[in-house]
Amino acid sequence: MTQLSDTVKLNDGASMPRLGYGTYKVGDDEAQEAVEAALATGYRLIDTAEMYGNEVGVGRAVNGSGVPRSEVFLTTKVWNDHHGAKAAREALEASLERLGTDYLDLYLIHWPSPKQGLYVETYEALLQAKADGLIRSAGVSNFNPEHLEQVHEGTGVWPAVNQVELHPYFNQPELRAWQAERGIATESWGPLGQRTGSVLAEPAVTAAAEAHGRTPGQVVIRWHLQNGCIVIPKSAKPSRIAENFDVFGFELTAQEVAAISALETGERQGIDPASGER
């Protein structure tokens, strides 16, 4: 079996876990317990966002877990109504306060929000925050290549990470290849593709699960990892949180990876960043 590293080296030299715990739609009241379970299981990447409304609970979990802060890779995101240099800095400082930490390992622009036309200026604010020691890495989320090119043209820096919708029904091979050429790590949100459709019931997934004695969810998470993606599955159930983490003890064959990739529909389940709706 090919040994898959549990971290990826970002273009700024930082090391980021390949597998993390996502907290989208985990309420603030349940976030503490869920993140504590994730950290106890062994997750060291925790992903949240200002928009999720759970940074207080996430921060309580991280700070009360007994895991040294230096061992937790903590990510949050600036929301669309805080684009621009001053607003982004204020949003970052507010997130740090809610999370109860004095730095972030990764800070992302949640959406490019192209109608505002401020995402380059906002990214400049992230780079300034990095220079000031408030964040370790600066990245983006839901950016298309045209947005990334504008950021690079304006700042001379490619984002360390782009977190995008990515799952077997919408696996974005062209974007992944384009980003890899520029040293931008691809991080998958909505990795199980369960907003519409049922990836976990697809024959290509269930056949691989049976062949390896694993669950369909574990197979899909492993598919992300073998495609070179960082992946952040979400569950509020401790048993499922642990199950989703147990994906380093088997390897999908090239044929299994290809069969799962062939589930591609070309259709997003979320919003197209180019539409300007966000």
C-alpha positions as CSV (number, residue, x, y, z in Angstrom):
1,M,0.0,0.0,0.0
2,T,1.2,3.5,-0.9
3,Q,1.9,5.5,2.3
4,L,-0.2,8.6,2.2
5,S,1.1,11.5,4.3
6,D,-1.3,12.9,6.8
7,T,-0.1,16.5,6.1
8,V,0.4,18.6,3.0
9,K,3.1,21.3,2.6
10,L,1.5,24.6,1.6
11,N,3.2,27.1,-0.8
12,D,4.1,29.3,2.2
13,G,6.0,26.4,3.9
14,A,3.3,25.6,6.5
15,S,2.1,22.0,7.0
16,M,-1.6,21.4,7.0
17,P,-3.5,18.2,7.9
18,R,-5.0,16.5,4.9
19,L,-8.1,15.4,6.9
20,G,-10.0,17.7,9.1
21,Y,-13.3,18.3,10.8
22,G,-15.8,20.6,9.2
23,T,-18.4,22.5,11.3
24,Y,-20.8,23.8,8.7
25,K,-24.4,23.7,10.1
26,V,-23.1,22.6,13.6
27,G,-24.8,25.1,15.9
28,D,-22.9,27.0,18.5
29,D,-24.6,25.0,21.3
30,E,-23.4,21.7,19.9
31,A,-20.1,22.8,18.4
32,Q,-18.1,22.4,21.6
33,E,-19.1,18.8,22.2
34,A,-18.6,17.9,18.5
35,V,-15.2,19.5,18.2
36,E,-14.1,18.0,21.5
37,A,-15.1,14.6,20.1
38,A,-13.1,15.3,16.9
39,L,-10.0,16.3,18.7
40,A,-10.2,13.3,21.0
41,T,-10.5,11.1,17.9
42,G,-7.3,12.6,16.5
43,Y,-8.4,15.3,14.1
44,R,-6.0,18.3,14.2
45,L,-7.6,20.4,11.5
46,I,-10.8,22.2,12.6
47,D,-12.6,24.3,10.0
48,T,-15.2,27.0,10.9
49,A,-16.3,30.4,9.6
50,E,-17.8,33.6,10.8
51,M,-20.9,32.8,8.9
52,Y,-21.4,29.5,10.7
53,G,-22.1,31.3,14.0
54,N,-20.3,28.7,16.0
55,E,-16.8,30.2,16.6
56,V,-17.5,30.5,20.4
57,G,-18.3,26.9,20.8
58,V,-15.4,25.8,18.5
59,G,-13.0,28.0,20.6
60,R,-14.2,26.5,23.9
61,A,-13.6,23.0,22.5
62,V,-10.1,23.8,21.2
63,N,-9.1,25.6,24.4
64,G,-10.6,23.1,26.8
65,S,-9.5,19.9,24.9
66,G,-6.2,19.5,26.5
67,V,-4.6,19.4,23.0
68,P,-1.9,22.1,22.8
69,R,-3.0,25.0,20.7
70,S,0.2,24.6,18.6
71,E,-1.0,21.1,17.5
72,V,-4.4,22.3,16.3
73,F,-4.7,23.8,12.8
74,L,-7.5,26.2,13.2
75,T,-9.3,27.8,10.2
76,T,-12.0,30.4,9.9
77,K,-13.3,32.7,7.2
78,V,-14.2,36.3,6.6
79,W,-17.8,36.8,5.4
80,N,-18.9,38.8,2.4
81,D,-20.1,41.9,4.3
82,H,-16.6,42.4,5.7
83,H,-14.7,42.8,2.4
84,G,-12.2,45.6,2.2
85,A,-9.0,46.3,4.2
86,K,-10.5,47.8,7.3
87,A,-13.6,45.6,7.5
88,A,-11.6,42.4,7.0
89,R,-9.1,43.3,9.7
90,E,-12.0,44.0,12.1
91,A,-13.7,40.8,11.2
92,L,-10.5,38.8,11.9
93,E,-10.0,40.4,15.2
94,A,-13.6,39.6,16.2
95,S,-13.1,36.0,15.1
96,L,-10.0,35.7,17.1
97,E,-11.9,37.0,20.2
98,R,-14.8,34.6,19.7
99,L,-12.4,31.7,19.2
100,G,-10.3,32.6,22.2
101,T,-7.0,32.5,20.4
102,D,-4.4,35.1,19.4
103,Y,-3.7,33.6,15.9
104,L,-5.2,31.5,13.2
105,D,-3.4,28.8,11.3
106,L,-5.4,29.7,8.1
107,Y,-7.8,32.5,7.3
108,L,-9.9,32.4,4.2
109,I,-12.0,34.8,2.2
110,H,-15.3,32.9,2.2
111,W,-16.5,34.0,-1.3
112,P,-15.1,36.3,-3.9
113,S,-18.3,38.3,-4.0
114,P,-17.3,39.7,-7.4
115,K,-20.0,42.3,-7.6
116,Q,-18.3,44.1,-4.7
117,G,-15.0,44.1,-6.5
118,L,-13.1,44.1,-3.2
119,Y,-11.6,40.6,-2.9
120,V,-8.1,41.6,-4.0
121,E,-8.0,44.4,-1.4
122,T,-9.4,41.9,1.1
123,Y,-6.6,39.4,0.3
124,E,-4.1,42.2,0.8
125,A,-5.5,42.7,4.3
126,L,-5.0,38.9,5.0
127,L,-1.4,39.2,3.9
128,Q,-0.9,42.2,6.2
129,A,-2.5,40.1,9.0
130,K,0.0,37.4,8.3
131,A,2.9,39.9,8.4
132,D,1.5,41.0,11.7
133,G,1.5,37.5,13.1
134,L,-2.3,37.2,13.4
135,I,-2.5,34.4,10.9
136,R,0.0,31.8,9.7
137,S,-1.5,31.2,6.2
138,A,-3.8,33.2,3.9
139,G,-6.2,31.5,1.5
140,V,-9.6,31.7,-0.2
141,S,-12.7,29.8,-0.6
142,N,-15.0,29.4,-3.7
143,F,-12.6,31.2,-6.0
144,N,-12.6,30.4,-9.7
145,P,-9.3,30.7,-11.7
146,E,-10.2,34.2,-12.9
147,H,-10.5,35.4,-9.2
148,L,-7.3,33.7,-8.3
149,E,-5.5,35.3,-11.2
150,Q,-6.7,38.7,-10.1
151,V,-5.4,38.1,-6.6
152,H,-2.0,37.0,-7.9
153,E,-1.9,40.0,-10.3
154,G,-2.8,42.4,-7.5
155,T,-0.6,41.0,-4.7
156,G,2.1,38.8,-6.4
157,V,1.0,35.9,-4.1
158,W,-1.0,32.8,-4.9
159,P,-3.3,31.9,-2.0
160,A,-2.1,28.9,0.0
161,V,-5.5,27.1,-0.2
162,N,-8.7,27.3,-2.1
163,Q,-11.6,25.6,-0.4
164,V,-14.2,24.7,-3.0
165,E,-17.2,22.5,-3.6
166,L,-15.8,19.1,-4.5
167,H,-17.2,15.6,-4.4
168,P,-17.7,12.7,-6.8
169,Y,-20.6,14.4,-8.5
170,F,-18.6,17.6,-9.1
171,N,-14.9,16.7,-8.8
172,Q,-13.4,19.6,-10.7
173,P,-10.3,17.9,-12.2
174,E,-9.4,21.0,-14.3
175,L,-9.4,23.3,-11.3
176,R,-7.4,20.8,-9.3
177,A,-4.8,20.5,-12.0
178,W,-4.7,24.3,-12.6
179,Q,-4.2,25.0,-8.9
180,A,-1.6,22.3,-8.5
181,E,0.5,23.9,-11.2
182,R,0.5,27.1,-9.1
183,G,1.1,25.5,-5.7
184,I,-2.5,26.2,-4.5
185,A,-3.8,23.4,-2.3
186,T,-7.3,22.2,-3.0
187,E,-9.6,21.7,0.0
188,S,-13.0,20.0,-0.5
189,W,-16.2,21.2,1.1
190,G,-19.4,19.2,0.9
191,P,-17.1,16.2,0.3
192,L,-19.8,13.5,0.4
193,G,-22.0,15.2,-2.1
194,Q,-25.2,14.6,-0.2
195,R,-27.0,17.9,-0.7
196,T,-28.6,16.5,-3.8
197,G,-28.3,12.9,-4.9
198,S,-26.8,10.0,-3.0
199,V,-23.1,9.5,-3.6
200,L,-23.0,6.9,-0.9
201,A,-25.5,4.7,-2.6
202,E,-23.7,4.7,-6.0
203,P,-22.6,1.2,-7.1
204,A,-19.0,2.4,-7.7
205,V,-18.8,3.5,-4.1
206,T,-20.6,0.6,-2.5
207,A,-18.6,-1.9,-4.5
208,A,-15.3,-0.4,-3.3
209,A,-16.7,-0.3,0.3
210,E,-17.5,-4.0,0.1
211,A,-14.1,-4.9,-1.4
212,H,-12.2,-3.1,1.3
213,G,-14.5,-3.8,4.3
214,R,-15.2,-0.1,4.7
215,T,-18.2,2.1,4.7
216,P,-19.2,4.2,1.7
217,G,-18.4,7.4,3.5
218,Q,-14.9,6.1,4.3
219,V,-14.4,5.2,0.6
220,V,-15.4,8.7,-0.6
221,I,-13.2,10.4,1.9
222,R,-10.3,8.2,0.8
223,W,-11.1,9.1,-2.8
224,H,-10.5,12.8,-1.9
225,L,-7.2,12.0,-0.2
226,Q,-5.9,9.9,-3.1
227,N,-6.9,12.8,-5.5
228,G,-4.5,15.0,-3.5
229,C,-7.3,17.1,-1.8
230,I,-7.6,18.3,1.8
231,V,-11.0,17.1,3.0
232,I,-13.3,18.2,5.9
233,P,-16.2,15.9,6.4
234,K,-18.8,16.9,9.0
235,S,-20.9,14.9,11.4
236,A,-22.3,15.7,14.9
237,K,-22.3,12.0,15.9
238,P,-19.1,10.9,17.8
239,S,-19.3,7.4,16.2
240,R,-19.4,8.9,12.7
241,I,-16.7,11.5,13.5
242,A,-14.4,8.6,14.4
243,E,-15.4,6.5,11.4
244,N,-14.6,9.4,9.0
245,F,-11.1,9.7,10.5
246,D,-10.3,6.0,10.0
247,V,-9.3,6.2,6.4
248,F,-5.5,5.8,6.3
249,G,-5.5,2.0,6.7
250,F,-6.6,1.1,3.1
251,E,-6.0,2.2,-0.4
252,L,-8.4,2.4,-3.4
253,T,-7.2,0.9,-6.6
254,A,-6.7,3.2,-9.6
255,Q,-9.8,1.5,-11.2
256,E,-11.9,2.3,-8.1
257,V,-10.7,5.9,-8.1
258,A,-11.5,6.2,-11.8
259,A,-15.0,4.7,-11.3
260,I,-15.9,7.1,-8.5
261,S,-14.5,10.0,-10.5
262,A,-16.7,8.9,-13.4
263,L,-19.8,9.9,-11.3
264,E,-19.1,13.5,-12.4
265,T,-22.2,15.3,-13.5
266,G,-20.7,18.7,-14.1
267,E,-23.4,20.3,-11.9
268,R,-22.8,22.2,-8.7
269,Q,-24.9,21.6,-5.6
270,G,-24.0,25.0,-4.3
271,I,-23.7,28.5,-5.8
272,D,-21.4,29.3,-8.8
273,P,-18.9,31.9,-7.5
274,A,-19.0,33.5,-11.0
275,S,-22.7,34.3,-10.7
276,G,-22.1,36.9,-8.1
277,E,-25.0,35.6,-6.0
278,R,-22.6,35.4,-3.0
